Amino acid sequence: MLKFLNDCAHILKAPHGNRLALFTGLMTNQKRLGFNVFHPDPGGISFLYREIFARQNYYFRAETDSPLIFDCGANIGMSTLYFKWLFPKSRIRCFEPDPYTYQILNKNIANNRLELITTFQCALWDEEKKLDFFIDSKRPATTVMSAFPERGGAQAIEVSAEKLSKFITEPVDFLKLDVEGAETRVVQELVQSRKIALVKQMVIEYHHHFGTQRANLSHLLASLECAGFDYQLHSSLYPVTTKNVYQDVLIHAYL
């Protein structure tokens, strides 16, 4: 109940869309905002809708009605649907490494007859290589699959890893980066390749204190600062004096 009330509070101050339609999406298992969405776990659809549509953490303004958007960590495509809802003429590049989830991503794109979207089945890293990727076979298409076993599941599969810089050949209006622990590597490689100069703004989900991973938020922020970006941070923790617990930290970086 508390989560529902929190979602309602976000919708009341939503930066985009009809509030009644957004509320309806919280309470239905049918079409949400005109989109048909498949997920092997019906609860997974509700979770993603709340995170992406109700809270609108990926809302942004663009100078054109057809912005180029990179959806890094696309999962089943809920954020891709959000970007198409926000900018119907947007051009989107989607990246998802898990083979099963990648199939669902393409299914959701096709079922909603979305155009100007290109998908890539690969992980994003700071080098090109074959990479162990950890999944939970009991929770297909979960949002916590990762190249780090502390974050992902017990089953390792081999996936191809690529540098994001190789895909950036023109100005990117918005970059969403949710790559379950690889975000610092990806951003630092963009800085080293100088391709970050083509990115206008981004929202990065930094995964703080999962497993045995040491905190390196300062490294990520320093990379952004060196590239000329300013940023805003969002997270929550109560009480603030709690130690060594996992946090999602959202970073909106902009020029």
ZIZIWO-V967878 format. One record per run of one state. SS is the DSSP state (H for helix, E for strand, C for the rest). FROM is the first residue (numbers start at 1). LEN is the number of residues. If there is no record, write none. Layout:
# ZIZIWO-V967878
ss->[SS & SS]
from->[FROM & FROM]
len->[LEN & LEN]
This chain:
# ZIZIWO-V967878
ss->[C & H & C & H & C & E & C & E & C & H & C & E & C & H & C & E & C & H & C & E & C & E & C & E & C & E & C & E & H & C & E & C & E & C & H & C & H & E & C & E & C & H & C & E & C & E & C]
from->[1 & 2 & 13 & 19 & 27 & 32 & 33 & 35 & 36 & 42 & 55 & 68 & 73 & 78 & 87 & 91 & 96 & 99 & 112 & 117 & 121 & 123 & 126 & 129 & 136 & 146 & 147 & 155 & 164 & 168 & 172 & 173 & 174 & 178 & 183 & 194 & 195 & 199 & 200 & 201 & 209 & 217 & 227 & 230 & 235 & 247 & 255]
len->[1 & 11 & 6 & 8 & 5 & 1 & 2 & 1 & 6 & 13 & 13 & 5 & 5 & 9 & 4 & 5 & 3 & 13 & 5 & 4 & 2 & 3 & 3 & 7 & 10 & 1 & 8 & 9 & 4 & 4 & 1 & 1 & 4 & 5 & 11 & 1 & 4 & 1 & 1 & 8 & 8 & 10 & 3 & 5 & 12 & 8 & 1]
